[in-house]
Amino acid sequence: MNKSSWINTLVKQLEYKQSMMQDSDLRENMIKNPQLYQEKLGIDPSLEVVLVEETESTYHIPVPYIEGNLEEEVQIPSSLQPIVDFLLKAAIDTSFREKLKENPSGVMQENFPVVTWWDTLEVKIVEDTDSKCHLIIPALEESVPLSDEELEMIAGGVTLSTPTFCCQT
């Protein structure tokens, strides 16, 4: 998958993430039959989809599998730019990816210091490959309290969630 396809897929998948966090029926349907959602989410049907279910105490960071020209210019919503840059770095920089796998909470806190709850969760890394992608199912309710600064960011339209879907198209 190329960078442009990955970003387009990411945006679609983030929309579903928000819906699944609030709609238990959608969440259960996705768990029971993820293949029904592959096309809607922009996931290549030839890929093996691995479901990873989050809980209130676990959070998964998917490292995408990206091929091709990483220098191509792609229009990215400004609210997604920091996380897109972070995930691209994890995808292409082996030493950064290893550091992330060794200390995911610490690396997330270092890169997203305004988010104060990284150390309250068990952060796990999952890596997509050329034949497999991870479809991360978020917990139904986010019970993590937000700081005043985080609430201000949300009010300003910035998303604090990391993408929970990163599959190739």
C-alpha positions in Angstrom: 0.0 0.0 0.0 1.2 3.5 -0.7 1.2 6.5 1.6 -1.8 8.1 -0.1 -4.0 5.0 0.1 -3.0 4.4 3.8 -4.0 7.9 4.8 -7.3 7.7 2.9 -8.1 4.4 4.6 -7.0 5.8 8.0 -9.6 8.6 7.8 -12.4 6.2 6.9 -11.4 3.9 9.7 -11.3 6.7 12.3 -14.9 7.5 11.6 -15.8 3.9 12.3 -13.8 3.9 15.5 -15.9 6.8 16.9 -19.1 5.0 15.9 -18.0 1.7 17.5 -17.2 3.4 20.8 -20.8 4.5 21.1 -22.7 1.8 19.2 -22.5 -1.6 20.8 -24.5 -3.2 17.9 -22.0 -1.9 15.3 -19.1 -3.0 17.5 -20.5 -6.5 17.9 -21.3 -6.8 14.2 -17.7 -5.9 13.3 -16.4 -8.5 15.8 -18.7 -11.2 14.4 -18.0 -10.5 10.7 -15.1 -8.1 10.0 -15.1 -9.1 6.3 -18.4 -7.2 5.9 -16.6 -4.1 6.8 -13.4 -4.6 4.8 -14.6 -2.7 1.8 -16.3 0.0 3.8 -13.1 0.6 5.7 -10.9 0.5 2.6 -9.1 -2.7 3.6 -7.8 -4.9 0.7 -9.9 -8.1 0.7 -6.9 -10.2 0.1 -5.4 -9.4 3.5 -5.9 -11.5 6.6 -7.7 -9.3 9.1 -6.7 -9.9 12.7 -9.2 -8.5 15.3 -7.7 -6.9 18.4 -10.1 -5.9 21.0 -9.3 -3.1 23.4 -10.4 -2.8 27.0 -10.7 0.1 29.3 -7.1 -0.6 30.5 -5.4 -1.6 27.2 -4.7 0.6 24.1 -3.2 -0.7 20.8 -0.9 1.3 18.5 -1.0 -0.2 15.0 2.2 0.2 13.0 1.3 0.3 9.3 2.9 -1.6 6.5 3.7 1.0 3.7 5.5 0.5 0.4 6.4 2.9 -2.4 7.1 6.6 -2.4 6.9 7.9 1.1 7.9 11.4 -0.1 4.7 11.9 -2.1 2.6 14.9 -1.0 -0.7 13.9 0.5 -3.4 16.2 1.8 -3.9 15.4 5.5 -6.5 16.9 7.9 -4.4 19.1 10.3 -5.9 17.3 13.3 -4.4 14.0 12.0 -1.0 15.4 11.0 0.8 14.6 14.3 -0.4 11.0 14.5 0.2 10.4 10.8 3.8 11.6 11.1 4.2 9.4 14.2 2.9 6.3 12.5 4.9 6.9 9.3 8.0 7.2 11.4 7.2 4.0 13.2 6.6 2.3 9.8 9.9 3.3 8.2 12.4 4.0 11.0 13.5 0.6 12.4 15.2 2.0 15.5 12.2 4.2 16.4 9.9 1.2 15.9 12.1 -0.9 18.3 12.1 1.9 20.9 8.3 2.1 20.6 7.9 -1.7 21.0 10.2 -1.6 24.1 8.5 1.3 25.9 5.2 2.1 24.1 3.8 4.3 27.0 7.0 6.2 27.3 7.4 6.9 23.6 3.7 8.0 23.3 4.1 10.3 26.3 7.3 11.7 24.8 5.6 12.4 21.4 2.2 13.4 22.7 2.9 15.1 26.1 -0.4 16.9 26.2 -2.1 13.5 26.6 -1.7 12.7 30.3 -3.1 9.2 30.5 -0.5 7.1 28.6 1.0 5.7 31.8 -2.4 4.6 33.1 -3.0 2.2 30.2 -1.2 -0.9 29.0 -0.1 0.2 25.6 0.6 -2.5 23.1 2.1 -2.4 19.6 0.7 -4.4 16.7 2.5 -4.5 13.3 0.7 -4.9 10.0 2.5 -6.8 7.2 2.1 -7.2 3.5 -0.4 -10.0 4.1 -2.0 -9.1 7.4 -3.6 -6.1 9.0 -4.9 -5.4 12.5 -8.5 -4.2 12.9 -8.5 -2.7 16.4 -11.9 -2.7 18.1 -12.1 0.1 20.7 -13.6 -0.3 24.1 -17.2 0.9 24.2 -16.6 3.6 26.8 -13.6 5.7 27.4 -13.4 6.1 31.1 -10.1 7.9 31.1 -10.5 11.4 32.5 -9.3 14.3 30.4 -7.2 17.2 31.7 -8.4 20.8 31.1 -5.8 21.2 28.3 -7.1 18.0 26.6 -10.7 19.2 26.8 -9.7 22.5 25.2 -8.0 20.6 22.4 -11.1 18.6 21.8 -13.3 21.7 21.8 -10.9 23.1 19.2 -11.3 20.1 16.9 -8.1 18.2 17.7 -8.4 14.5 18.1 -6.5 12.8 20.9 -7.1 9.3 19.9 -4.5 7.4 18.0 -5.8 5.6 15.0 -7.1 2.2 15.8 -7.1 1.0 12.3 -4.1 0.9 9.9 -4.5 -1.5 7.1 -3.4 -1.4 3.6 -5.6 -1.0 0.6 
